[in-house]
Amino acid sequence: MRINQFGYVPTTHEQVVKELKAIRFLTADNIKITDPLTLFRDFLLKYFSQHSSTSTRLEKLSNLMATTTVDANQYTQNTGPVTRVAFYNIGLQLLGFLNDLDFSLSDPLKSIAELGLPQPMIHQTFNCGQIIDAWYRLLNTRNKYGQLLIDYIAGKGYYHHLLGGSSVSKPLFFNGKAQAVFKTDALIREVVYVESSLDTDHDGQRDLLKTNIIRPAETNDGYRAPVIFTADPYAQGMNEKWSAQYSHDNVRPLKRKQPNDLAYQDVEAKLPNDTPPSPRKIKGQTTKTGETFTKFWSYSLNDYFLARGFAVVYSSGIGTKDSDGFRTTGTQDETLSATAIIEWLNGNRVAFSNRTDQVAIKASWSDGNVGMTGRSYLGTLSTAAAFTGVAGLKTCIVEAGLSDYYPYYRENGLVVAPDGDDADVLAEWTFSRQQNAGDYSRIKKPWLSHLQQMKHDQEHDTGNFNQFWDARNVTKYNRTNADMLLVHGLNDWNVKTGQVWSSRNKLKARNITQKLILHQGQHEYLNNFRSFDYTDLVNLWLSNKLFGVNNNVDKVLPNVIVQDNAHSETWNSYDNWGGTESLTHTDSLLDWKNHDGNSSFSDRLPKATFDHYTNHLTNWSHDLYSRNGSPMDYHCIRLLSDPLKDDLVIDGQPTISLHVKTCADVGMISVALVDYGKAHRLTEVPQTIVSQKILQGYHWRKDDLKEFLPQAVQTDFKRVTEAHINMQNRDNSYKVNDLLPNKYYTLSFQFQPTFWHFLEGNQIGLIIYSSDMIYTVHGNQDITYTVALNHSKITLPILK
Amino acid sequence: MRINQFGYVPTTHEQVVKELKAIRFLTADNIKITDPLTLFRDFLLKYFSQHSSTSTRLEKLSNLMATTTVDANQYTQNTGPVTRVAFYNIGLQLLGFLNDLDFSLSDPLKSIAELGLPQPMIHQTFNCGQIIDAWYRLLNTRNKYGQLLIDYIAGKGYYHHLLGGSSVSKPLFFNGKAQAVFKTDALIREVVYVESSLDTDHDGQRDLLKTNIIRPAETNDGYRAPVIFTADPYAQGMNEKWSAQYSHDNVRPLKRKQPNDLAYQDVEAKLPNDTPPSPRKIKGQTTKTGETFTKFWSYSLNDYFLARGFAVVYSSGIGTKDSDGFRTTGTQDETLSATAIIEWLNGNRVAFSNRTDQVAIKASWSDGNVGMTGRSYLGTLSTAAAFTGVAGLKTCIVEAGLSDYYPYYRENGLVVAPDGDDADVLAEWTFSRQQNAGDYSRIKKPWLSHLQQMKHDQEHDTGNFNQFWDARNVTKYNRTNADMLLVHGLNDWNVKTGQVWSSRNKLKARNITQKLILHQGQHEYLNNFRSFDYTDLVNLWLSNKLFGVNNNVDKVLPNVIVQDNAHSETWNSYDNWGGTESLTHTDSLLDWKNHDGNSSFSDRLPKATFDHYTNHLTNWSHDLYSRNGSPMDYHCIRLLSDPLKDDLVIDGQPTISLHVKTCADVGMISVALVDYGKAHRLTEVPQTIVSQKILQGYHWRKDDLKEFLPQAVQTDFKRVTEAHINMQNRDNSYKVNDLLPNKYYTLSFQFQPTFWHFLEGNQIGLIIYSSDMIYTVHGNQDITYTVALNHSKITLPILK
């Protein structure tokens, strides 16, 4: 077990005293105490103040050991100094650590270091001032169950008890973070319909966008809340089965494409120039809506902030249930259906209290400051909204968001979408208007023709870039004013790392603060891990960006935090990713050991093998990378570096240049970098280590605690990064080159960027193959590829 | 998708009117309506009454289609009769079913039948009375997301809205079931300490038992609540790592036992005859405790009832954190630490408001009627409490509970505990007092010596029955007065089916009502399945047993409900299990096809194979049952029946008689019955089909929807039942017989009871083997067993 804490703000003693007063640990009474043990006892009794009975609180103290022989109740009945050992023994127990398991009462400091907890105070005994500082730091330390101690006792009722007696201010901040002092049992849930400037379903009326609001009851008494907005196209329902009818079959041969001579201007998308219909006439004003809603699944990070004075707003956008319009998969219209909500929250757009009466309603409860959250499509919409520069949007926390749809569904002239997905499939998947039979009956025809048009325009057959895709580059125009916190999984092969790489590099052109967190997951949330204080640092971030709390977050947070792949529960900070902190190193492929001794391979597998792999994709990828003999031997080229003499970190975007020929007039090449060496690698998906133990607030949302733990079994390899290219797209993704059989061509292309820690003794592997049964079309074509290894090379960015 | 509904109470029109008035669908106003369409429209508008705006409600109506062309808003603006098709089209949409996916607007009745929904009304058009009846039935129909429609709209705020306006009574019952009308945002959580008559830690003081209470706020205003009590030894924490130190190694040879001549009186346990210490002096009385608590994990069925006027009480019993005493794994002391709580709830025992002050507190909020719930150990404690006949305990819902600890940890003179478990390990696992370092420091020594005594007394080495185990037969004395609802998984190999079989048969001696539900899971909860209305029927049951509602549940519920193993989402009702509805059928084992042609086998495997199986237990069991060649060939005897000419159901407890010899002076025999035949069998564990879609109350607990679905791949076999015996325990589990090498003995013993549907064409398999690598000790001994098949036979109870 190891805890990494990035979200702590170093605080002066003067400020510590001020903040402990604000949260009522220090009072007019106990500030006068001069005996350290007496003050410590008072803190401990206040710690258990959810129990009104003093006898009960003392029973809790008796359950804690101060030394190996004396309990905390006995220990604090004396007067005098508090020993460091006793303070941290009790502190560790309050944090949930168990004697004789997580630590030993005879040497708490040893475990504090091993667990990665904050540096203990250096004094052997503590006076009152030191008790105050140490107590403050303890309340701001993560416990065994993934929460700051102050958040844990807030969940147990600490503030609730205070609010029953003397009150605390709302909002309340402690160590720069908003505290759980708001009444979650009285949250207001209401629905409004924002009028966009779009008419994407062409019915002659501006698209109304259903917007679900959850806001603190305190906003009815004059409190103005900052807003967390999640644009979630999935939230109103998903058409799993209906969209399956649009799914594409990737078990098919790669087709030869007619060469062309296209330049970018030939495929550039023009911005739509439609004049929207006139706005609806406003027939009245109201402050109350007559519609409420029930949230089923919700993002627990958003729920956490509801207890802390933020409002949370969800809107699903055009084409979703109860809204107007059509889904378009990533066009500017979808972006504008997200920014429309922000404009309303910021006072710059009209919303109605229902779809019928044209009675306007203002977001009078909003303070106008908006931050966006969400993962995947939701994160993409955050990025897209940020790049518009819409007023009121102060920050986005983008988890696994896209920068551009072409490299999501395509790569260098190839379709790279698993499971038959494509833009049309996703449009139908999210077109939840279809679930309202009444609404759907009125727009079925134009919707089906819109979908047919998408199916045609996306050019699934060629994989080429064109206007359709250029219109879906959501970061093409960069007017970003929001500070950006980007979060991505280094093993995310749904939204690949190139997406965050690209967003991040574009954002460097803007005068904003951006931070990056790279984790070892695939397509995951991070807000309930034990080893990493993600929730706390997001709180620090949003308290600054939305509440304007001067907590120095831009300096406190490292620019880049990376979870280590080689050691569990280890998160390191860096100044940059793929920048000048790395040196590029180029090797000829002849310099690497050729594992199978071939430089030529056939893409065709025996039919039974091919059929088996088609139904067992993980077997295929295992056999592809395996160096212990498999049916994939001689259907690829496997090259290995020498065993590494030292640890080595690839930091950024590897590139490859291959001199290669195909025996046919079509061809595609895939390459993978692999980390070889026996190790207990981290689990691919987070494991639940304790259920329902995280308390997001008092009698409020609970969450499971998770972690990527080392696997029980050792594995010999793990894929690090990969890339794919159509040999007819050697120049770029829209110009189609000619391709002659048996003629060598040079293909230069880029892997997905990575940050990978290779341990000493491990080997870097390079696999060169053709069809990727998971990502590309695969028709088991009888094509032989030959690579001139002596004219081929790989370039790796190596961390200095 | 198929829905099975058992918890509906047939209701007269008169009663329907009365109940619809009580829940305010019928009012003084709309009861006068004579036009069916107008009444239907009024019902629909009331259905959406969580939205205060009529415009919003009409928008919701417009989203529903009444016919293939007309929406519900248009349709109900006319006057006249309501067609059956329109009513059920709208009804299906309210239930969450989608047009063109789950049903078709052109023929709703077809889907109603296919989905297993209640029989539609027969009339082609409905008058007002028929609308009322059909609407009542619709509200009492399960929706697509595993809830009754009335529960779903309650979760959406239906009652909450009413309570804001005109009030409904509390408690409120609809179709015999308690309704979610209580305020879950104001629940009272408090702790008391019940004083037991035990002193299991021998400290000279009666053991205090921490009791966590969650009760409706309405109990502070005079409402008296019935109580759901869950005795949960796990709830205060588990010592996973500490108990691992006590784990037993089952990779060891079976040892020869010294023959003996013991009779039952030699191993019979005497009831303890200790005089408990005097009760604590009561120094005062209070109505308020000064301690509260936070529930982390909780059983969602209990939470469901909190919204419906029940109080829920948790107590973990002796030896758990914040209580006194020691864990004993199933003795009468543990039972009495559960019944003590019931005695307090029923006014017959003292509890204190904290551990220190000796101030007594009464359960004045309780109406004295208690029902117990819980699974596994929790269910065992329910059964044990019921068998004491304690006053106030009206019913238990026992999910996967034990009847007796010997057949849990032992079988016919063998240890059959997976993972090195045993009574001592479980005692340490649940001894959560150890997690309070202060408390533990004061009782560590006597606890360790108690644990050593258990380790000795349980005779892990011999596997024999003795006084230790006789004292852990929790159903030995049968004074049961509570009605019992027993629930068990037919694939539960943790708490095996013999446990529920035994409880059930003993309960037949008592003048109580008992019901049984057998499902296709292992060790699972049933309260969130789509295909089965478990939660509803438990509500019906508890409303009757605890609230005394006259809902006829004893007749409405079938005696036995069994989930079919051969068809998904199919639950059938029966009058009995393993009774006279079955005929026994005996076959000589010579009559079955000998798959490998051997009647003799060695228990010894090649070392590499043995080691592999030790670490891959599912591979071992797969290879044991496989008829496609495996390393287990010739290490067992595999017999197969002829392919079945018709479907066949084994209903009850198969028995076997084997004439067998061992080449050594020790020996054990295992047998398994297997269902052979390619099929998409049900998943072993429930699959989540929709997340967080079940609403247990208004802004209250949400739950995932689950189901055992057919597996994507076909399998050739599934183990049905099994049994194990030590050849030295031919007579019973305490008398040790002599055993000579190479001498034939007859072993007659019983399989775990089952209810198994073999499909026509499938074959019944019998596997005879020795060491069971999952359940028994296994030392890879070089022992050869020979079965005289001509003198061996199997007897199966076959459903007529």
Interface residues (C-beta under 8 A of the other chain):
Chain A: Q50 H51 S52 S53 T54 S55 T56 L58 E59 L61 S62 N63 L64 M65 T69 D71 A72 N73 Q93 L98 N99 D100 L101 L105 G155 K156 G157 D185 A186 L187 V191 K241 W242 T289 G290 E291 T292 T294 F296 W297 S298 D322 S353 N354 R355 T356 D357 Q435 N436 A437 G438 D439 S441 S691 Q692 K693 L695 H699 K702
Chain B: Q50 H51 S52 S53 T54 S55 T56 L58 E59 L61 S62 N63 L64 M65 T69 D71 A72 N73 Q93 L98 N99 D100 L101 L105 G155 K156 G157 D185 A186 L187 V191 K241 W242 T289 G290 E291 T292 T294 F296 W297 S298 D322 S353 N354 R355 T356 D357 Q435 N436 A437 G438 D439 S441 S691 Q692 K693 L695 H699 K702
